[in-house]
Amino acid sequence: MESGEQAEAVTVKERPVDDAEPTTAADDITTEESSEAAEDTAAGGSKRSSRSRASIKDLEEEGDVAADYLEEFLDIVDVDGDIDIDVENGRASVAIVADGANDRALRRFVGSSGEVLEALQELTRLAVQANTGERSRLMLDVAGYRAQRRAQLTEKATKVCQQVKTSGKSVAMEPMSAFERKIVHDVVAEAGLTSESEGVDPNRHVVVLPAES
Protein backbone atom coordinates (compact mmCIF):
# COMPACT_ATOMS: atom_id res chain seq x y z
CA MET A 1 0.00 0.00 0.00
CA GLU A 2 2.39 -2.53 -5.16
CA SER A 3 1.50 2.07 0.44
CA GLY A 4 1.08 4.03 -2.13
CA GLU A 5 1.57 4.59 -1.03
CA GLN A 6 3.14 10.07 0.41
CA ALA A 7 5.59 12.27 -1.41
CA GLU A 8 7.35 11.56 -4.66
CA ALA A 9 10.87 12.45 -5.74
CA VAL A 10 9.61 15.37 -7.82
CA THR A 11 6.80 17.59 -6.58
CA VAL A 12 5.42 20.86 -7.86
CA LYS A 13 4.26 23.35 -5.27
CA GLU A 14 1.81 26.20 -5.64
CA ARG A 15 1.34 25.57 -9.35
CA PRO A 16 -1.78 24.32 -11.14
CA VAL A 17 -1.73 20.81 -12.56
CA ASP A 18 -1.58 22.01 -16.16
CA ASP A 19 1.60 23.96 -15.41
CA ALA A 20 3.40 21.10 -13.68
CA GLU A 21 6.69 20.14 -15.26
CA PRO A 22 6.81 16.63 -16.74
CA THR A 23 9.12 14.02 -15.28
CA THR A 24 10.39 10.78 -16.69
CA ALA A 25 9.59 7.19 -15.82
CA ALA A 26 12.44 7.12 -13.32
CA ASP A 27 10.50 9.57 -11.17
CA ASP A 28 7.66 7.09 -10.82
CA ILE A 29 9.43 4.54 -8.71
CA THR A 30 7.13 3.77 -5.81
CA THR A 31 6.66 6.65 -3.42
CA GLU A 32 8.32 4.97 -0.48
CA GLU A 33 11.50 4.53 -2.55
CA SER A 34 11.45 8.23 -3.37
CA SER A 35 11.10 9.12 0.30
CA GLU A 36 13.95 6.80 1.21
CA ALA A 37 16.17 8.34 -1.47
CA ALA A 38 15.55 11.85 -0.14
CA GLU A 39 16.28 10.82 3.43
CA ASP A 40 19.37 8.87 2.45
CA THR A 41 20.79 11.83 0.53
CA ALA A 42 20.53 13.94 3.67
CA ALA A 43 22.07 11.14 5.73
CA GLY A 44 24.97 10.52 3.39
CA GLY A 45 23.38 7.50 1.71
CA SER A 46 24.22 4.96 4.41
CA LYS A 47 20.66 3.91 5.12
CA ARG A 48 19.82 3.34 1.46
CA SER A 49 22.93 1.25 1.05
CA SER A 50 22.10 -1.02 3.98
CA ARG A 51 18.50 -1.61 2.89
CA SER A 52 19.47 -2.23 -0.73
CA ARG A 53 21.38 -5.27 0.50
CA ALA A 54 18.45 -6.71 2.47
CA SER A 55 18.78 -10.50 2.41
CA ILE A 56 16.05 -12.97 1.55
CA LYS A 57 15.98 -13.88 5.22
CA ASP A 58 15.34 -10.24 6.18
CA LEU A 59 12.53 -9.96 3.64
CA GLU A 60 10.98 -13.21 4.79
CA GLU A 61 11.07 -11.85 8.34
CA GLU A 62 9.20 -8.75 7.13
CA GLY A 63 6.60 -11.02 5.57
CA ASP A 64 6.17 -13.01 8.78
CA VAL A 65 5.74 -9.85 10.87
CA ALA A 66 3.25 -8.47 8.36
CA ALA A 67 1.32 -11.74 8.35
CA ASP A 68 1.00 -11.68 12.15
CA TYR A 69 -0.24 -8.09 12.03
CA LEU A 70 -2.74 -8.82 9.29
CA GLU A 71 -4.03 -11.95 11.03
CA GLU A 72 -4.83 -9.83 14.09
CA PHE A 73 -6.49 -7.27 11.82
CA LEU A 74 -8.69 -9.93 10.21
CA ASP A 75 -9.66 -11.25 13.64
CA ILE A 76 -10.70 -7.76 14.75
CA VAL A 77 -12.84 -7.12 11.66
CA ASP A 78 -14.15 -10.72 11.78
CA VAL A 79 -13.27 -11.60 8.19
CA ASP A 80 -11.72 -14.88 7.11
CA GLY A 81 -8.78 -14.92 4.75
CA ASP A 82 -5.56 -16.75 3.99
CA ILE A 83 -2.23 -14.93 3.94
CA ASP A 84 0.39 -15.74 1.32
CA ILE A 85 3.99 -14.57 1.83
CA ASP A 86 6.59 -14.27 -0.92
CA VAL A 87 9.64 -12.24 -1.96
CA GLU A 88 9.37 -10.44 -5.30
CA ASN A 89 11.67 -7.90 -6.97
CA GLY A 90 13.75 -7.37 -3.84
CA ARG A 91 10.88 -6.76 -1.45
CA ALA A 92 8.52 -8.74 0.74
CA SER A 93 5.15 -9.46 -0.84
CA VAL A 94 2.07 -10.35 1.20
CA ALA A 95 -1.39 -11.15 -0.13
CA ILE A 96 -4.70 -11.72 1.65
CA VAL A 97 -6.88 -14.10 -0.34
CA ALA A 98 -10.21 -15.85 0.16
CA ASP A 99 -12.96 -17.59 -1.77
CA GLY A 100 -16.62 -16.84 -2.36
CA ALA A 101 -18.34 -14.64 0.21
CA ASN A 102 -15.12 -14.09 2.10
CA ASP A 103 -13.51 -12.71 -1.06
CA ARG A 104 -16.33 -10.20 -1.40
CA ALA A 105 -15.90 -9.24 2.25
CA LEU A 106 -12.18 -8.67 1.72
CA ARG A 107 -12.85 -6.21 -1.09
CA ARG A 108 -14.01 -3.72 1.53
CA PHE A 109 -10.32 -3.33 2.31
CA VAL A 110 -9.45 -2.39 -1.27
CA GLY A 111 -11.70 0.61 -1.89
CA SER A 112 -13.14 1.81 -5.18
CA SER A 113 -9.73 2.84 -6.53
CA GLY A 114 -7.39 0.96 -4.19
CA GLU A 115 -7.21 3.80 -1.65
CA VAL A 116 -8.16 1.58 1.31
CA LEU A 117 -5.57 -0.99 0.24
CA GLU A 118 -2.92 1.71 0.11
CA ALA A 119 -3.78 2.81 3.65
CA LEU A 120 -3.73 -0.77 4.96
CA GLN A 121 -0.40 -1.35 3.25
CA GLU A 122 1.07 1.71 4.95
CA LEU A 123 -0.20 0.56 8.36
CA THR A 124 1.33 -2.87 7.74
CA ARG A 125 4.67 -1.32 6.82
CA LEU A 126 4.63 0.74 9.98
CA ALA A 127 3.93 -2.40 12.01
CA VAL A 128 6.90 -4.12 10.35
CA GLN A 129 9.14 -1.11 10.96
CA ALA A 130 8.13 -1.00 14.63
CA ASN A 131 9.13 -4.65 14.96
CA THR A 132 12.32 -4.74 12.89
CA GLY A 133 13.55 -1.17 13.27
CA GLU A 134 13.97 -0.90 9.49
CA ARG A 135 11.87 0.91 6.88
CA SER A 136 9.75 -1.57 4.96
CA ARG A 137 9.00 -1.56 1.22
CA LEU A 138 6.58 -4.44 1.57
CA MET A 139 3.85 -4.77 -1.05
CA LEU A 140 0.37 -5.80 0.05
CA ASP A 141 -2.39 -7.18 -2.15
CA VAL A 142 -5.95 -7.93 -1.08
CA ALA A 143 -8.39 -10.16 -2.98
CA GLY A 144 -6.11 -10.10 -6.03
CA TYR A 145 -6.70 -6.39 -6.67
CA ARG A 146 -3.12 -5.47 -7.61
CA ALA A 147 -2.70 -8.47 -9.90
CA GLN A 148 -5.98 -7.68 -11.63
CA ARG A 149 -5.14 -3.99 -11.92
CA ARG A 150 -1.73 -4.81 -13.38
CA ALA A 151 -3.34 -6.92 -16.08
CA GLN A 152 -5.88 -4.18 -16.89
CA LEU A 153 -3.25 -1.45 -17.10
CA THR A 154 -0.93 -3.59 -19.18
CA GLU A 155 -3.68 -4.15 -21.71
CA LYS A 156 -4.70 -0.49 -21.74
CA ALA A 157 -1.12 0.79 -22.02
CA THR A 158 -0.43 -1.63 -24.88
CA LYS A 159 -3.39 -0.20 -26.80
CA VAL A 160 -2.25 3.36 -26.12
CA CYS A 161 1.23 2.52 -27.39
CA GLN A 162 -0.26 1.20 -30.61
CA GLN A 163 -2.35 4.37 -30.93
CA VAL A 164 0.72 6.55 -30.49
CA LYS A 165 2.71 4.56 -33.04
CA THR A 166 -0.11 4.83 -35.57
CA SER A 167 -0.92 8.51 -35.06
CA GLY A 168 2.53 9.81 -34.22
CA LYS A 169 0.93 11.93 -31.49
CA SER A 170 1.33 11.78 -27.72
CA VAL A 171 -1.52 10.44 -25.58
CA ALA A 172 -2.26 11.40 -21.98
CA MET A 173 -3.72 8.65 -19.81
CA GLU A 174 -6.00 9.02 -16.80
CA PRO A 175 -4.66 9.88 -13.32
CA MET A 176 -3.04 6.96 -11.54
CA SER A 177 -1.16 6.10 -8.38
CA ALA A 178 2.62 5.76 -8.41
CA PHE A 179 2.27 1.97 -8.42
CA GLU A 180 0.03 2.14 -11.50
CA ARG A 181 2.17 4.67 -13.34
CA LYS A 182 5.22 2.45 -12.90
CA ILE A 183 3.34 -0.40 -14.58
CA VAL A 184 2.49 1.84 -17.54
CA HIS A 185 6.05 3.15 -17.84
CA ASP A 186 7.34 -0.42 -18.01
CA VAL A 187 4.87 -1.36 -20.77
CA VAL A 188 5.75 1.77 -22.75
CA ALA A 189 9.48 1.06 -22.48
CA GLU A 190 8.97 -2.50 -23.71
CA ALA A 191 7.07 -1.09 -26.71
CA GLY A 192 10.09 1.04 -27.62
CA LEU A 193 8.43 4.36 -26.76
CA THR A 194 9.01 6.88 -23.99
CA SER A 195 6.70 8.27 -21.34
CA GLU A 196 6.55 11.09 -18.83
CA SER A 197 4.53 11.80 -15.72
CA GLU A 198 2.79 15.14 -15.50
CA GLY A 199 0.67 16.92 -12.90
CA VAL A 200 0.44 16.55 -9.16
CA ASP A 201 -1.54 14.04 -7.11
CA PRO A 202 -4.33 13.15 -7.29
CA ASN A 203 -4.25 14.17 -10.95
CA ARG A 204 -0.75 12.93 -11.77
CA HIS A 205 -0.83 10.93 -14.99
CA VAL A 206 1.33 9.34 -17.68
CA VAL A 207 1.82 10.83 -21.14
CA VAL A 208 2.99 8.37 -23.80
CA LEU A 209 5.23 10.02 -26.40
CA PRO A 210 5.89 9.02 -30.03
CA ALA A 211 9.31 7.71 -30.98
CA GLU A 212 11.81 10.33 -32.11
CA SER A 213 12.31 10.52 -35.87
N, C-alpha and C positions, 0 to 999 in steps of 0.2 A: 504495500500500500504505500507485472511487474509492475511509499507510502507515499504516490505520489506524492503522490507522494511528494510553505515550502518555497524556496527561492532557487532560481536557476543561475547559471554562471553569468548570463548576460541579462540585465534587467533595464527597463527604460522607465525613468521616473518623470512624473509630471508632464507627460506627453500623451496625446491621444493615440489610440491604437493605430490609426492610419498613418501616423508619422513615425511609428516605431521603426528602428533600423533593423534590417534583416540580419539573421545570423545563419551560420551553416549547420550542417547535420551534427558536427562535433559539439555544438552547444546544446544539443538535445540528448545528451547522456542523462540518465535518470537524475532527478533533482537532488537526491541524497548524495550522489557522487559529486555534483557541483558544489554542494555545501562543504563536503569534506575537502575538496580541492582548495576552496577559499580559506578554510581554517588551516590547512596544512601549509599553505603559502606563508601565512602569518607566523606559523610555528616552525618554519624552516624546513618543512616537508617530512619531518621524522614520522609523524603519525601516519601519513599516507603510505609511506614506505613499509611500515610494519604491517598495516592491514592488507596491503597488496600481496603480501606473502602469507596470508592466512592459509593454514593447512586444511586438508580435507577433514581432519579430526576436529579442528576448530569450528569448521562450518557445520559438521554433523552435531557438534555440541550446541550450536546456535539453534539448529532444527529441533533438537530434543527439548531445549528450554522453551522454545516457541510452542511446541506441541503441548507441553504441560500447561502453559498459560492458556492456550486455546481450549484445552479440555475443560479447564475450570470455567472459562467463559461459556462454553456450551452447556455445562451443568447449570450455571446461573440462569441462562435464558431458556433452559429446558428444551433444547433442540438436540436431536441425535445426529451424529456425523462421524465419519472416519477421518483420520488425519494421516496424510501421506507425507513423508519427509524425503528430500532428495538434495543433491548438490548439482547446480546447473550454472554454467558460465561464470564460475568463480564466486558463487554466492549460494547461501542456503535457500532452498525452495520448499515451501510448506503449502499443502493444499487441503482444504476441508471438503470432503465429498460425501454424498448420500444418494439414496435412491428414492423414487416415488415422492410421497408426501413430504418426506424429510428434505428432499432436494428443493422442493418449492419453499419450504420453511427457511432453508439456508439462504435463499435468494433475497431475503429481507436484509441480509448483511452484505449485499452488493450495492444496492441503490439503483436508481434509474440509469445513471451514467457511470457507475463504479465509484461514486463518491464515498459511500459507506465503506466499501472495501478498502479504499485508500486510507480512511481514518482507522479502520481496524488493523491494517498493516502497520501504520505508524505506532499504534499502541503496542502491538506485538514487538516491534523493534525496540521500543523503549523498555519493555519488560526484559528482553534479551540483554540490552545494554546494562540494565540495573543488575543483572545476574552475572554477566561476564566482565563488565567494566570496559567493554569495547563497543564502538559504534557498529551497528548492524546494518547490512545492506540486504537483508532477507527479503525475499519476494513471497507474497501470500496470494493464493488464489482461493476462491470460494465458489463451489458449485460449477466449476469449469468456466467461469466468466472470462478470465484472461485468455485461456486457450481459444475460446470461441471468438473473442474480440480480435485476437491475433489473426485468425483465419479470415474474418470479415474484412479487416483492414488490408490484409495482404491481397485479397481479391480486388478490393476497391482501388488500392494503389496501383495494382497491375493494369487495371483498365484506364486509370488516369495517365499512366506512363504511355500507353498506346495512343491515347488521345493527343498527348503532347507531341509524340513522334509524328503523328499524322498531320496535325495542324501547324506544328512549328511554333506554337504559342504556349506561354506558361499557363498553369492552372493552379488556382488557390483551392485548397481543400478546407473542410469545416474545422472549427476549433477542436483541439484534442489535448489530452494530458501529455506530459513528457514521455510516459511509457508508450503511449500510442504514437506519438510523433517519431520516436526512435524506430518503431516497427516500419513506418512509412519510409523514413530515410533509408533504411536497409534495403527495402524493396526497390526504391528508386536507384540506389547505387548498383544493385544487381542488374537493373535494366540498362545501365550505361548512361544514365542521366544524372543531373545534380538537383539538389533541393535546398531550400532555405526555410528557416522559421521566422515568421513575422508576427508582430503584435505582442501584447502582454496578456497574461492570464486574467480572466478565463477565456479570452478570445485569441490566444496564441494558436497559430495554425501553420501548416506546411504549404509552401509554394513549390511546385514541380516545374523545373526550368528545361527548355529545349537544349539539345546538345549544341555546342559551339560549332560554327561552320569552319 
